Amino acid sequence: PSLRALACASRAWYGLSLAQEILPFARHLHCRLLTPKNVCKRSGEVWPPSEPLQVHRLLDSQPLGDQDVLIHCLQICLHRRFQPAMDLYSQLEEAANLETWMRQLRNFRLTQFPPAAGPGDAPPPSWCAAAAALPDGRLCVVGGGCYSYEWTNVQSNMKEVFWNQPGLYVFDISSVQWSRQATTGTLPPPAHTYASAHTVLDSRWMFWCGGYYGQAYNTAYALDIGTWEWRALRNSSDQCPSARYFVASFEHLGALYAWGGRSSQDKYCNDLWRLDRSRAQQDIVHTEEVVASGSLPPARFGSTLTNCDDRFALLFGGGQWKTGGRFLSDSTIYSLNLRAFEWSRLHTTGLDPMPRLQHSAVNLGGNLVLIFGGYEASERRYLGYPDAAVLNARSLQWMQLDSGNRLRIGVQVEVSSDEGDDKAIGLVVDGPELIPHCSQNGWYVKVGSEVMLVEERLLQVRQHLQRRPRAPMHQDGEQLPVTASDGAQRMDESNFEEIQDEHSWMQGCFPCGRAGMAVAEAKPGTRRFYIFGGARYVHQEWFSDVF
């Protein structure tokens, strides 16, 4: 062949080889922390929520007093084996009086856990907020909230209380500065913008359903992102979904779709609804149920439904919440044909990701969907970078993001003795955790029927498992925590994980394990998106960082 034909063929092959659906890991996905100077984490066990958060009490209750909060803070730190708290405890035994005791506790809290803050007027740490990227390089965040515990009218009992985040905050990407944006109009009621279906259509940011177990909604509101005016939207249809929150939603051809969710009466849904904003400029919308066929997914909440180029949507995760932080779920994935609205259960290959709910999913372009974050209840653990996965919806194959050659929960390891003579095969079930007496990280390893804390230097990875080990269970089926810390991370753990594996497809700083993150696509087709906030709800830790 001629040199010109060879050159053309080479260029065509080079372009084909870089296509994400052919070689999806030909390029790295870079994750960058945009708020490195902010204190972006608040432990609810240490600092109770305060303004600008607004409390939404369902029953008569009252906040804990300052003394109760400080004592509770110390108890939690000791329970989670926070070494500075253990050092403080020995000093407190020598305190001359209660005033000295409390002063030392206050200084300890302020030193070890600075209040969350950042450049500009930063939003309070919260989860289940909504985020949207504006064309001028700014990120808008609204809604979300957190929980705390208060005394009921009987001082020996405590009740969970929801705190709503009503403000609108704008983050300037170039200057990395937060500002609070004033709004006008008819504001949504408390928690309406918490765990809601939302999307930006033209110049209006639409919100539908939302709420929490104390108050759920089936109404819609819109925020004009040009005038910052809230508008209550009237429904012209006689069909309306039941009030619900934590729905799985996506935008398709100018309409907002919502599936599943949970009602305030603890009822779970598996119906599909559409909100048409054809007359939204007149504050009128039209909702109707979409009658879908095929293999219908079971009712659940906290799932994700990701639009893949307006051809199909992928449903992953979710579950039905049980008392004590447990839920029933699996890694089954469903596809919704957006022309025929037919459900299909997909049978995938590769390393299945952990079951989860309240996670995030992003379309990376074409048939690639990134799944990250969320809560896995069998181990009461929040999932981070090691548990992120990409599904190629064309080949129906799950892809690992890292080389897999590192310590993590669910890997088989070889355990060596200090002398190096004796070796045993075990399974990592929890960790890492700082071992105080030797100032080294250790991992909980199950060897036979015994679970032991082993120094990291004595462990060598052998192979990964298809599925993570489940937590021990009673004969009646009740799950038990693996360790005394109930899966909680270290109290001084960073809010991000720096990926140091040079063979990983993902590089940079990735959010630490958490759920309920707000995700906003920067611009259609750019494969760039922003992440805000999230929480470890079971462990009372809330975030306000931006990636």
Salt bridges, closest charged atoms under 4 A:
GLU21 OE1 - ARG394 NH1 3.13
GLU45 OE1 - HIS72 NE2 2.63
ASP66 OD2 - ARG106 NH2 2.94
ASP66 OD1 - ARG109 NH2 3.94
ASP136 OD2 - ARG138 NE 2.95
GLU150 OE1 - ARG57 NE 2.82
ASP202 OD2 - ARG277 NH1 2.54
GLU229 OE2 - ARG231 NH1 2.93
ASP266 OD1 - ARG262 NH2 2.82
ASP271 OD1 - ARG244 NH1 2.66
ASP283 OD1 - ARG204 NH1 3.03
ASP283 OD2 - ARG231 NH2 2.55
GLU288 OE2 - ARG274 NH2 2.17
ASP309 OD2 - ARG311 NH2 3.89
ASP310 OD1 - HIS252 ND1 2.97
ASP352 OD2 - ARG467 NH2 3.46
GLU376 OE2 - ARG470 NH1 3.06
GLU379 OE1 - ARG381 NE 2.99
ASP387 OD2 - ARG381 NH1 3.31
ASP387 OD1 - ARG408 NH2 3.67
ASP387 OD1 - ARG468 NH2 2.53
ASP402 OD2 - ARG406 NE 3.50
ASP402 OD2 - ARG408 NH1 3.99
GLU414 OE1 - LYS423 NZ 3.73
GLU414 OE2 - ARG462 NH1 3.77
ASP418 OD1 - ARG457 NH2 3.11
GLU433 OE2 - ARG81 NE 2.54
GLU455 OE1 - ARG457 NE 2.71
ASP492 OD1 - ARG490 NE 3.70
GLU493 OE1 - ARG536 NH2 2.87
GLU497 OE2 - ARG406 NH1 3.32
GLU502 OE2 - HIS503 NE2 3.59
GLU541 OE2 - LYS41 NZ 3.88
GLU541 OE2 - ARG80 NH2 2.83
GLU541 OE1 - ARG536 NH1 2.81
ASP545 OD1 - ARG514 NH1 2.68
